[in-house]
Amino acid sequence: MNAEIRSALIRVLPFAVIIFILLIQIKKGRITKQDLFLNKPYSVKGFFYWLIGFLLVVVTIEYCLYKAGILEINKWNHPFFSSVIRITGAVFLAPIVEELIFRGLLLNMLVKRKINLHLAIFIQAVMFGLLHNFTYQNSLTANIGIAQSLMDAMLFGYAKYATRSIYTPMAMHVTGNFIATAERFIF
């Protein structure tokens, strides 16, 4: 196995392992589907309002940053097979796992402890931001990334509660990561 594929697998496998562990925990009854909000959205119309609204927000912000000349994007420079692995991880596996952990388990736990919903959403958003590596850099791009991840995580939290389903923020998160990945090919 070449180094590029090994590197891609190392980045993606933890997400697959977490999904596997969560499935085992559900099967054993330690976590319920209700804990993760694994329900159909309360309203299909609401689901699409959140998804389309988020898409418009992301595209508008990215366009404004691009026009202002402060959108820094690294060109995609990975070979085909490692690209498939990395894109699958970034666009699908990471958003699913992050939603199950942050908007599923963590946010549900905070709300169950009687923390105000708005404060709980803010807390999980901060923790979500801390997970992402740009948080620890000191640059304009990193600071914009921090602000975007906080805003996204808060929108994801509100979307979950508005539609009563984890699938809404999952779809929003997949959309955001798809756009971020596609930009690396376009710009």
C-alpha positions as CSV (number, residue, x, y, z in Angstrom):
1,M,0.0,0.0,0.0
2,N,1.5,3.3,-1.0
3,A,1.9,6.2,1.5
4,E,-0.8,8.4,-0.1
5,I,-3.5,5.7,0.3
6,R,-2.2,4.8,3.8
7,S,-2.5,8.5,4.8
8,A,-6.0,8.7,3.3
9,L,-7.1,5.6,5.2
10,I,-5.7,6.9,8.5
11,R,-7.8,10.0,8.1
12,V,-11.0,8.2,7.2
13,L,-10.9,4.9,9.2
14,P,-11.6,6.6,12.6
15,F,-15.0,7.8,11.3
16,A,-15.9,4.3,10.1
17,V,-14.9,2.9,13.5
18,I,-17.0,5.4,15.4
19,I,-20.0,4.5,13.2
20,F,-19.4,0.8,14.0
21,I,-19.1,1.5,17.7
22,L,-22.3,3.6,17.7
23,L,-24.2,0.8,15.9
24,I,-23.0,-1.8,18.5
25,Q,-24.0,0.6,21.3
26,I,-27.5,0.9,19.8
27,K,-27.8,-2.9,19.3
28,K,-26.8,-3.4,23.0
29,G,-29.3,-0.8,24.1
30,R,-26.8,1.6,25.6
31,I,-27.8,4.3,23.2
32,T,-31.2,4.6,21.7
33,K,-32.2,5.9,18.3
34,Q,-34.1,8.6,20.2
35,D,-30.8,9.7,21.9
36,L,-29.4,10.3,18.5
37,F,-32.6,11.7,17.0
38,L,-32.6,9.1,14.3
39,N,-36.1,10.0,13.2
40,K,-37.6,11.1,9.9
41,P,-37.8,14.9,9.9
42,Y,-41.1,16.2,11.4
43,S,-41.7,18.0,8.1
44,V,-40.2,17.3,4.7
45,K,-40.8,20.9,3.8
46,G,-39.0,22.0,6.9
47,F,-36.1,19.7,6.0
48,F,-35.7,21.3,2.6
49,Y,-36.1,24.8,4.0
50,W,-33.2,24.3,6.3
51,L,-31.1,22.5,3.6
52,I,-31.7,25.1,0.9
53,G,-31.3,28.0,3.4
54,F,-28.0,26.6,4.6
55,L,-26.8,26.1,1.0
56,L,-27.7,29.7,0.2
57,V,-25.9,31.0,3.3
58,V,-22.7,28.9,2.5
59,V,-22.6,29.9,-1.2
60,T,-23.1,33.6,-0.3
61,I,-20.4,33.6,2.3
62,E,-17.9,31.7,0.1
63,Y,-18.7,34.1,-2.8
64,C,-18.2,37.2,-0.6
65,L,-14.9,35.8,0.8
66,Y,-13.8,35.0,-2.7
67,K,-14.7,38.5,-4.0
68,A,-12.9,40.1,-1.0
69,G,-9.8,38.1,-1.9
70,I,-9.6,36.4,1.5
71,L,-10.8,32.9,0.5
72,E,-7.7,30.8,0.8
73,I,-8.1,27.3,-0.7
74,N,-5.4,24.7,-1.3
75,K,-5.6,23.0,-4.7
76,W,-6.5,19.3,-4.6
77,N,-3.3,17.4,-5.3
78,H,-4.0,13.8,-4.4
79,P,-4.0,10.8,-6.7
80,F,-7.2,9.2,-7.8
81,F,-7.6,6.3,-5.3
82,S,-6.6,8.3,-2.3
83,S,-8.9,11.1,-3.5
84,V,-11.9,8.7,-3.5
85,I,-11.1,7.7,0.0
86,R,-10.5,11.3,1.2
87,I,-13.6,12.7,-0.5
88,T,-15.8,9.8,0.9
89,G,-14.4,10.6,4.4
90,A,-14.7,14.4,4.2
91,V,-18.1,14.6,2.4
92,F,-19.9,11.6,3.9
93,L,-18.3,9.9,6.9
94,A,-17.1,12.9,8.8
95,P,-20.4,14.8,8.7
96,I,-22.4,11.7,9.7
97,V,-20.1,10.9,12.7
98,E,-19.8,14.6,13.8
99,E,-23.6,15.0,13.7
100,L,-24.2,11.8,15.6
101,I,-21.7,12.9,18.3
102,F,-22.2,16.6,18.5
103,R,-25.9,17.2,17.6
104,G,-26.9,13.6,18.6
105,L,-25.2,12.5,21.8
106,L,-23.6,15.7,23.2
107,L,-26.5,18.1,22.5
108,N,-29.1,15.6,23.8
109,M,-27.0,15.1,27.0
110,L,-26.8,18.8,27.6
111,V,-30.5,19.3,27.1
112,K,-31.3,16.3,29.3
113,R,-29.3,18.0,32.1
114,K,-31.7,20.9,31.9
115,I,-29.3,23.3,30.2
116,N,-31.1,26.0,28.3
117,L,-31.4,24.9,24.6
118,H,-29.7,28.0,23.3
119,L,-26.8,27.6,25.7
120,A,-26.6,23.9,24.9
121,I,-26.4,24.6,21.2
122,F,-23.6,27.2,21.8
123,I,-21.6,24.8,24.0
124,Q,-21.7,22.0,21.4
125,A,-20.8,24.5,18.7
126,V,-17.7,25.6,20.7
127,M,-16.7,21.9,21.2
128,F,-17.3,21.3,17.5
129,G,-15.0,24.2,16.6
130,L,-12.3,23.0,19.0
131,L,-12.3,19.6,17.1
132,H,-11.3,21.2,13.9
133,N,-7.6,21.7,13.3
134,F,-7.8,25.3,12.0
135,T,-8.8,26.4,15.5
136,Y,-5.2,26.1,16.6
137,Q,-3.7,28.3,13.9
138,N,-3.4,32.1,14.0
139,S,-4.3,33.4,10.6
140,L,-7.1,35.2,9.0
141,T,-8.2,32.1,7.2
142,A,-8.2,30.1,10.5
143,N,-10.2,32.8,12.2
144,I,-12.8,32.8,9.4
145,G,-12.9,29.0,9.7
146,I,-13.5,29.2,13.4
147,A,-16.4,31.6,12.9
148,Q,-17.8,29.5,10.1
149,S,-17.6,26.3,12.1
150,L,-19.3,27.9,15.1
151,M,-22.1,29.3,12.9
152,D,-22.5,26.0,11.1
153,A,-22.7,24.0,14.3
154,M,-25.3,26.4,15.8
155,L,-27.4,26.2,12.6
156,F,-27.0,22.4,12.7
157,G,-28.3,22.3,16.3
158,Y,-31.3,24.5,15.6
159,A,-32.1,22.5,12.5
160,K,-32.1,19.3,14.5
161,Y,-34.6,20.7,16.9
162,A,-36.7,22.4,14.3
163,T,-37.2,19.3,12.3
164,R,-36.8,16.8,15.3
165,S,-34.3,14.8,13.2
166,I,-30.5,14.3,13.0
167,Y,-30.9,13.8,9.3
168,T,-31.5,17.5,8.6
169,P,-28.1,18.7,10.1
170,M,-26.5,15.6,8.5
171,A,-27.7,16.7,5.0
172,M,-26.6,20.3,5.8
173,H,-23.2,19.2,6.9
174,V,-22.7,17.0,3.9
175,T,-23.7,19.9,1.7
176,G,-21.2,22.2,3.4
177,N,-18.3,19.7,3.2
178,F,-19.2,19.0,-0.4
179,I,-18.9,22.7,-1.3
180,A,-15.6,23.0,0.7
181,T,-14.2,20.0,-1.2
182,A,-15.4,21.1,-4.6
183,E,-13.8,24.5,-4.1
184,R,-10.4,22.7,-3.9
185,F,-11.0,21.5,-7.5
186,I,-12.5,24.7,-8.8
187,F,-10.3,27.5,-7.5
